[in-house]
Every structure is written in C-alpha cells, then in structure tokens.
C-alpha cells in the first residue's frame, strides 16, 4: 500500500485521528525544542564544542529516557494513558517556560541542563503512552499501515518544527534571548496537544484491566523485577526482541555518525564558524527528514514483498555500505547524502520494530516493552557518543569512526538475520 492509501485507511477511525493529531502537534513542538537545545549546547558562538562536550550534552539530554524507563512502564501499564496525554503537555509547557526564563537570565549552563532534564523526563511519559496507545485505536491488521504513517509523520513534523526554528533563529538571533523565545514557543505549542487528547474518552487508550496486577507502590519497589519480567516476556517473542535489537544497533551507529557530523561541521568544514556549521548540519537534518518520509513510502510495500525480517536486513546492510562510501572522502556534500541514507534505513527499521512489538507483545506488557525499547533507543545513542569522545580528533576527521559505522551495520544485519531465521526454522 502507498502512504496515501495507508493514511486514508487509518484516518477512517475517529479515535485514531485524535491520537494522531496529538502526536503531530507534540512532535512539531519537539522539533522547535530540540533545535533550540542543540543550538545552545553545540553551536553557541561563545562556546567551544569538543567530542567530549557533545557526548556530555547528549548524555544529559537522553539519559532520562533510559533511567526513567522502567518506572515509566510501571505507571503506563496502570494509569489512564489518555490522562497522561492530557497532563504531560501542560507540565512540560510550564517547565519550558521556566527553562526559557533561566536562559534569558543568563544563568549557568548547569541550571539550563537541569531544567531540560525535567522537560525530557515528562516527555518520556508522553511518548511511551503514545506508543502503547496505538493498538487501542487501530485494528491489528492495520498496525503496519499505522506504524508507517504515525511515528514517521510525527518525525517529519519534528523536522518541520526544526525548520521553523531555523527561520526563527535567523530572525531572533542565536543568543540567549533568541533561544529563550524558541523555548517559549515550543512550550505553548506542546500545551495545545493536551486540548486534542482531552477530546478522547478517558478509558479509551487502556491499559486493560488486570485483577492480578500489583499496586503501583508495590510495583515501584520491585521495578527491577518488573523490568526483568518484561525482558523475559520479550525473550519469548524473538522476532519482536530481535527487531528491537536491530533498532538499538542502528541507534548506536547513528549516534557515532551524529557526533562525527557535529564535530566535522563545527571545525573541519567551517573552521569554527558556529553559524555556518549549524547551517551545514541543518542540511543533513533536512535530508534525513526526506529519508524518513521515503521510508514511509517504501516500508509497507517492502515488508509485504520481502517480509519484515528480510527488509530489516536489507536496510541495515545498505546503510553501512552507502554511508561508509559517502562519508569516507570527508567532503561536505557526502554528509547530507549519508543523512538521507541513514534516514531511510533507520526509519524503516523503526517502523518494523514498532509493529512487531505492538503486534506480538501482550497489552499488559506493552508499557514495559516500550520502556525497554526506549532505554535501548536512547542508551545506545549516548553510549555511541561516549565512544566518539574517546576516538574523535579535535577536527572530527576519523577514518576509524567511519570504518566502525560502515562495518557495524552489515554485522548487525547478519546477526539479526541469523536470529530471525533460526526462529522461523524452529517454528
């Protein structure tokens, strides 16, 4: 099916349209927020950016998703997911206004990062609730179509939000006042998603009632045990677990590519000109966004033709070969092209991973499954940034880093294919 056909099918459901609208508005806001934070942390003309600084910044911005993951799953499997979608945007909007005030007041960076941690912690609840809610508004036989349309459309809106933020930065400037206005805009827009979520019935999005489920207080005390239960449940659904692992491998290698790109544009291609570096990296982000959209168009067709298992293998292997060939010459034109390739491959794998988890994992475990998913999704990215800090030179030109990316993707493809093939043969 084509993207338009998939969209037409899933939009027939009124409740789906409301959940979809909630995601689109929130992820548009995310694009503005992420660009504001990126510009402040990595492309501030008054600051020096190193591979270590990039790793530290990414760790601060992404670790909440990993640290909070198990706890979030406990509550998403117990609280009304609709209420999470209503309350979280309001709380996040208030925190963004506070963060903007700190930036405008020229407070030390530590205060900014602490406030950003709060914003991202709230967002962790919101995104996990969105992922666990989708099967409640889409029939099981339409999950692939929904996962081709929903997360990818949200990601495209994130890129659109980032594009709007780029235009705002050109008008407002890249100083603290301009960053503060970006954060205020993001907070107001994100708050609007609560108005859309509020139109849904409170019990619509689950979780399903389970009389044997322990109380939340008891579950929090035993969160590690609960997480282990979720991992064991995933282990019994090998295709879902393996596809989640493929996504984690992509995120690790993509994290290395991100750190490499930031340092290359900051110092190798632009000689330290922060504004020129940000414009160059913005082009990479734009081509990645195009790649994400292309993945929407081809993944449903490709999985019907090749199956999910073969398509994930093709996407990973192709990403390594093409990205390595494009980046290895260390020419500026190669990074936007590589961004497109990794955008197609990464979003293709993500669509497949989302679908297999939602399709194969029982609803009572969905919250915990997506918590494990997000821990891998963000934790591997941060781990890659840490490795990059150890191996990248000051100007970012590292043949070793490119070789790891070029070889790592095909190795991940082979490992994934071996696991899924053994499962098919044993079935």
C-alpha positions as CSV (number, residue, x, y, z in Angstrom):
1,X,0.0,0.0,0.0
2,X,1.1,3.6,-0.6
3,X,1.5,6.2,2.0
4,X,-1.7,8.0,0.8
5,X,-3.6,4.7,0.9
6,X,-2.3,3.8,4.4
7,X,-3.2,7.3,5.6
8,X,-6.7,7.1,4.1
9,X,-7.3,3.8,5.8
10,X,-6.2,4.6,9.3
11,X,-7.8,8.1,9.2
12,X,-11.2,6.5,8.9
13,X,-11.1,6.0,12.7
14,X,-12.2,9.0,14.7
15,X,-10.2,8.0,17.8
16,X,-7.2,7.4,15.6
17,X,-7.4,10.9,14.2
18,X,-7.4,12.4,17.6
19,X,-4.4,10.3,18.8
20,X,-2.7,11.2,15.5
21,X,-3.3,14.9,16.0
22,X,-2.0,14.8,19.5
23,X,1.3,13.3,18.2
24,X,1.7,15.7,15.3
25,X,1.3,18.8,17.4
26,X,3.6,17.5,20.2
27,X,6.3,16.4,17.7
28,X,6.2,19.8,15.9
29,X,6.9,21.3,19.3
30,X,9.7,18.8,19.8
31,X,11.4,20.0,16.7
32,X,11.5,23.6,17.9
33,X,12.7,22.4,21.4
34,X,15.4,20.1,20.0
35,X,16.8,22.7,17.7
36,X,16.8,25.3,20.5
37,X,18.7,23.0,22.8
38,X,21.1,21.9,20.0
39,X,21.9,25.4,19.1
40,X,22.5,26.4,22.7
41,X,24.6,23.3,23.6
42,X,26.7,22.7,20.4
43,X,26.6,25.8,18.2
44,X,26.8,28.7,20.5
45,X,29.5,31.1,19.1
46,X,30.7,31.9,22.6
47,X,31.5,28.3,23.4
48,X,33.9,25.7,22.2
49,X,32.5,22.3,21.2
50,X,34.5,19.1,21.6
51,X,33.7,15.5,21.2
52,X,33.6,15.2,24.9
53,X,31.2,18.1,25.2
54,X,28.9,16.6,22.5
55,X,28.9,13.3,24.5
56,X,28.1,15.1,27.8
57,X,25.3,17.1,26.1
58,X,23.7,14.1,24.5
59,X,24.0,12.2,27.8
60,X,22.2,14.9,29.7
61,X,19.5,15.2,27.1
62,X,18.9,11.5,26.5
63,X,19.7,9.6,29.8
64,X,16.3,10.5,31.4
65,X,14.7,8.2,28.8
66,X,16.9,5.3,29.9
67,X,16.9,6.0,33.7
68,X,13.2,6.6,33.9
69,X,12.3,3.8,31.5
70,X,11.4,1.0,34.0
71,X,9.4,3.3,36.2
72,X,7.5,4.8,33.3
73,X,6.4,1.3,32.2
74,X,5.0,0.6,35.6
75,X,2.7,3.6,35.5
76,X,1.8,3.4,31.9
77,X,0.5,-0.1,32.5
78,X,-1.6,1.3,35.4
79,X,-2.6,4.9,34.8
80,X,-5.1,6.1,32.2
81,X,-2.9,6.7,29.1
82,X,-5.4,9.3,27.9
83,X,-4.8,11.3,31.1
84,X,-1.0,11.1,30.6
85,X,-1.5,12.6,27.2
86,X,-3.6,15.4,28.7
87,X,-1.5,16.2,31.8
88,X,2.1,15.8,30.5
89,X,1.9,18.6,27.8
90,X,0.7,21.1,30.5
91,X,3.6,20.1,32.8
92,X,6.1,20.2,30.0
93,X,4.9,23.6,28.8
94,X,5.3,25.0,32.3
95,X,8.8,23.6,32.5
96,X,9.8,25.0,29.1
97,X,8.7,28.5,30.2
98,X,10.9,28.1,33.3
99,X,13.8,26.9,31.2
100,X,13.3,29.9,28.9
101,X,13.5,32.2,31.9
102,X,16.7,30.7,33.1
103,X,18.3,31.1,29.6
104,X,17.1,34.7,29.3
105,X,18.5,35.4,32.8
106,X,22.0,34.1,31.6
107,X,22.1,31.5,34.4
108,X,24.9,29.0,34.5
109,X,24.6,26.1,32.0
110,X,24.0,23.6,34.8
111,X,20.6,25.2,35.5
112,X,19.7,25.0,31.9
113,X,20.5,21.3,31.7
114,X,18.7,20.6,34.9
115,X,15.6,22.2,33.6
116,X,16.0,20.4,30.2
117,X,16.2,17.1,32.1
118,X,12.8,17.9,33.7
119,X,11.3,18.6,30.3
120,X,12.6,15.4,28.8
121,X,11.6,13.4,31.8
122,X,8.0,14.4,31.3
123,X,8.3,13.8,27.6
124,X,9.3,10.3,28.4
125,X,5.9,9.5,29.9
126,X,4.2,11.2,27.0
127,X,6.0,9.3,24.2
128,X,5.7,5.9,25.8
129,X,2.0,6.5,26.4
130,X,1.6,7.3,22.7
131,X,3.3,4.1,21.6
132,X,1.3,1.9,24.0
133,X,-2.0,3.6,23.0
134,X,-1.9,3.0,19.3
135,X,-3.2,-0.6,19.3
136,X,-6.3,0.7,21.1
137,X,-7.4,2.9,18.1
138,X,-6.2,0.7,15.2
139,X,-7.3,-2.8,14.3
140,X,-4.5,-5.4,14.5
141,X,-4.4,-5.9,10.7
142,X,-3.8,-2.2,10.2
143,X,-0.9,-1.8,12.6
144,X,1.8,-1.9,9.9
145,X,-0.1,0.8,8.0
146,X,-0.5,2.8,11.2
147,X,3.2,2.5,12.1
148,X,4.2,3.6,8.6
149,X,2.0,6.7,9.0
150,X,2.0,7.7,12.6
151,X,5.6,7.7,14.0
152,X,7.1,8.7,10.7
153,X,4.6,11.5,10.2
154,X,5.4,12.6,13.7
155,X,9.1,12.6,12.8
156,X,8.5,14.6,9.7
157,X,6.7,17.2,11.8
158,X,9.7,17.2,14.1
159,X,11.8,18.2,11.1
160,X,9.2,20.8,10.1
161,X,9.4,22.2,13.6
162,X,13.2,22.3,13.4
163,X,12.9,24.1,10.1
164,X,10.6,26.7,11.6
165,X,13.0,27.1,14.5
166,X,15.9,27.7,12.0
167,X,13.9,30.5,10.4
168,X,13.1,31.9,13.9
169,X,16.8,31.8,14.8
170,X,17.7,33.8,11.7
171,X,15.2,36.5,12.8
172,X,15.7,36.4,16.5
173,X,19.4,35.6,16.6
174,X,21.4,32.8,18.2
175,X,22.0,34.5,21.5
176,X,20.3,33.6,24.8
177,X,17.3,35.8,24.2
178,X,16.6,34.1,20.8
179,X,16.9,30.7,22.4
180,X,14.5,31.7,25.2
181,X,11.9,32.7,22.7
182,X,12.3,29.3,20.9
183,X,11.7,27.5,24.2
184,X,8.6,29.6,24.9
185,X,7.2,28.9,21.5
186,X,7.8,25.2,21.9
187,X,6.1,25.2,25.4
188,X,3.0,26.9,24.1
189,X,2.6,24.6,21.1
190,X,3.2,21.5,23.1
191,X,0.5,22.6,25.5
192,X,-2.0,22.6,22.6
193,X,-1.7,18.8,22.2
194,X,-3.4,18.4,25.6
195,X,-6.5,20.0,24.1
196,X,-6.7,17.4,21.4
197,X,-6.0,14.5,23.8
198,X,-8.8,15.7,26.0
199,X,-11.4,15.0,23.3
200,X,-10.8,11.3,23.7
201,X,-12.7,9.2,26.2
202,X,-10.7,8.6,29.4
203,X,-10.6,4.8,29.3
204,X,-10.1,4.5,25.5
205,X,-6.4,4.0,25.4
206,X,-6.1,1.5,28.2
207,X,-4.4,-0.2,30.0
208,X,-6.6,-3.2,30.0
209,X,-7.8,-4.2,33.5
210,X,-5.8,-7.0,35.1
211,X,-7.1,-8.1,38.6
212,X,-3.8,-9.8,39.4
213,X,-1.7,-6.8,38.7
214,X,0.0,-5.5,41.8
215,X,-0.5,-2.0,43.1
216,X,1.7,0.8,41.7
217,X,3.6,1.3,45.0
218,X,4.5,-2.4,45.2
219,X,5.5,-2.3,41.5
220,X,7.8,0.6,42.0
221,X,9.5,-1.1,44.9
222,X,10.1,-4.1,42.6
223,X,10.8,-2.2,39.5
224,X,13.9,-4.1,38.6
225,X,12.0,-7.4,39.0
226,X,9.2,-6.0,36.8
227,X,11.7,-4.9,34.2
228,X,13.2,-8.4,34.2
229,X,9.7,-9.8,33.7
230,X,9.3,-7.5,30.7
231,X,12.6,-8.7,29.2
232,X,11.6,-12.3,29.8
233,X,8.3,-11.7,28.1
234,X,10.2,-10.2,25.1
235,X,12.6,-13.1,25.0
236,X,9.5,-15.3,24.4
237,X,8.7,-13.2,21.3
238,X,12.0,-13.5,19.5
239,X,11.1,-11.6,16.3
240,X,10.0,-8.5,18.3
241,X,13.1,-8.7,20.5
242,X,15.5,-9.2,17.6
243,X,13.9,-6.3,15.7
244,X,14.2,-4.1,18.8
245,X,17.9,-5.2,18.9
246,X,18.3,-4.2,15.3
247,X,16.9,-0.7,16.1
248,X,19.4,-0.5,19.1
249,X,22.3,-1.3,16.8
250,X,21.2,1.4,14.3
251,X,20.9,3.9,17.2
252,X,24.5,3.1,18.4
253,X,25.9,3.6,14.9
254,X,23.7,6.6,14.2
255,X,24.9,8.2,17.5
256,X,28.5,7.8,16.3
257,X,27.5,9.4,12.9
258,X,25.8,12.3,14.8
259,X,28.9,13.1,16.9
260,X,31.1,12.8,13.9
261,X,28.9,15.1,11.9
262,X,28.7,17.8,14.6
263,X,32.5,18.0,15.1
264,X,33.2,17.9,11.3
265,X,30.9,20.8,10.6
266,X,32.0,22.7,13.6
267,X,35.7,22.6,12.9
268,X,36.8,20.6,9.8
269,X,34.4,22.1,7.2
270,X,33.8,25.6,8.6
271,X,36.9,26.4,10.6
272,X,35.0,27.1,13.8
273,X,32.2,29.3,12.3
274,X,29.3,28.2,14.5
275,X,26.6,29.7,12.3
276,X,28.0,28.1,9.1
277,X,28.3,24.8,11.0
278,X,24.7,24.9,12.1
279,X,23.5,25.7,8.6
280,X,25.5,22.7,7.3
281,X,24.2,20.4,9.9
282,X,20.7,21.7,9.3
283,X,21.0,20.5,5.7
284,X,21.9,17.0,7.0
285,X,18.8,17.1,9.2
286,X,16.7,18.1,6.2
287,X,18.0,15.3,4.0
288,X,17.4,12.8,6.9
289,X,13.9,14.1,7.1
290,X,13.4,13.3,3.4
291,X,14.8,9.9,4.1
292,X,12.3,9.3,6.9
293,X,9.5,10.2,4.6
294,X,10.8,7.9,1.8
295,X,10.8,5.1,4.4
296,X,7.1,5.7,4.9
297,X,6.5,5.2,1.2
298,X,8.6,2.0,0.7
299,X,8.4,0.1,4.0
300,X,4.8,-1.2,3.8
301,X,5.4,-2.3,0.2
302,X,8.8,-3.8,1.1
303,X,7.6,-5.7,4.1
304,X,4.8,-7.2,2.1
305,X,7.2,-8.2,-0.7
306,X,10.2,-9.3,1.4
307,X,8.8,-9.7,5.0
308,X,9.9,-7.7,7.9
309,X,12.8,-9.9,8.6
310,X,14.3,-9.6,5.2
311,X,13.6,-5.8,4.9
312,X,15.3,-5.0,8.2
313,X,18.4,-7.0,7.0
314,X,18.4,-5.1,3.7
315,X,18.0,-1.7,5.3
316,X,20.9,-2.3,7.8
317,X,23.3,-3.7,5.3
318,X,22.7,-1.0,2.7
319,X,23.1,1.7,5.4
320,X,26.6,0.6,6.2
321,X,27.8,0.2,2.7
322,X,26.4,3.5,1.4
323,X,27.1,5.7,4.4
324,X,30.7,4.5,4.5
325,X,31.3,5.2,0.9
326,X,29.7,8.7,1.2
327,X,31.5,9.9,4.3
328,X,34.9,8.4,3.8
329,X,36.1,11.1,1.3
330,X,35.4,13.7,4.1
331,X,33.7,16.1,1.6
332,X,30.9,18.3,2.9
333,X,28.5,17.1,0.2
334,X,28.8,13.5,1.5
335,X,27.2,14.1,4.9
336,X,23.8,15.2,3.6
337,X,23.7,12.3,1.3
338,X,24.7,9.9,4.1
339,X,22.0,11.6,6.3
340,X,19.4,10.6,3.6
341,X,20.6,7.0,3.5
342,X,20.6,6.7,7.3
343,X,17.2,8.3,7.5
344,X,15.7,5.8,5.1
345,X,17.3,2.8,6.8
346,X,16.7,3.9,10.4
347,X,13.1,4.8,10.0
348,X,12.4,1.6,8.0
349,X,13.8,-0.4,10.9
350,X,11.9,1.6,13.4
351,X,8.6,1.1,11.6
352,X,9.3,-2.7,11.7
353,X,10.3,-2.7,15.3
354,X,7.2,-0.7,16.4
355,X,5.0,-3.0,14.5
356,X,6.5,-6.3,15.8
357,X,6.4,-5.0,19.4
358,X,2.8,-3.8,19.2
359,X,1.7,-6.9,17.3
360,X,3.4,-9.6,19.3
361,X,3.6,-8.3,22.9
362,X,0.6,-8.7,25.2
363,X,-1.1,-5.4,26.1
364,X,-0.4,-5.9,29.9
365,X,3.3,-5.8,29.0
366,X,3.2,-3.0,26.3
367,X,4.3,-0.2,28.6
368,X,7.2,-2.2,29.9
369,X,8.1,-3.3,26.4
370,X,8.2,0.2,25.2
371,X,10.2,1.3,28.2
372,X,12.9,-1.3,27.4
373,X,12.7,-0.2,23.8
374,X,13.3,3.5,24.7
375,X,16.1,2.5,27.1
376,X,17.9,0.8,24.2
377,X,16.9,3.6,21.8
378,X,18.5,6.3,23.8
379,X,21.1,4.5,25.9
380,X,22.8,3.1,22.8
381,X,22.9,6.6,21.3
382,X,24.6,8.0,24.4
383,X,27.0,5.1,24.5
384,X,28.0,5.8,20.9
385,X,28.6,9.5,21.8
386,X,30.8,8.4,24.7
387,X,32.9,6.2,22.3
388,X,33.1,9.0,19.9
389,X,34.5,11.3,22.6
390,X,37.4,8.7,23.0
391,X,38.3,8.3,19.4
392,X,37.4,11.5,17.5
393,X,40.2,14.0,16.9
394,X,39.7,17.7,17.5
395,X,38.6,18.4,13.9
396,X,36.5,15.2,13.7
397,X,38.3,13.6,10.8
398,X,38.4,10.0,11.8
399,X,38.7,7.1,9.4
400,X,38.3,4.7,12.4
401,X,34.9,6.1,13.2
402,X,33.7,5.8,9.6
403,X,35.0,2.3,9.4
404,X,33.1,1.3,12.6
405,X,29.9,2.7,11.1
406,X,30.5,1.1,7.7
407,X,31.2,-2.4,9.1
408,X,28.8,-2.2,12.1
409,X,25.6,-2.0,10.0
410,X,26.3,-5.1,7.9
411,X,27.4,-7.0,11.1
412,X,24.1,-6.1,12.8
413,X,22.2,-7.1,9.7
414,X,23.8,-10.6,9.7
415,X,23.2,-11.1,13.4
416,X,19.6,-10.1,13.1
417,X,19.1,-12.4,10.1
418,X,20.6,-15.3,11.9
419,X,18.4,-14.9,14.9
420,X,15.1,-14.4,13.0
421,X,15.9,-17.2,10.5
422,X,16.5,-19.7,13.4
423,X,13.2,-18.7,14.8
424,X,11.4,-19.3,11.5
425,X,13.0,-22.6,11.1
426,X,12.2,-23.7,14.6
427,X,8.6,-22.6,14.3
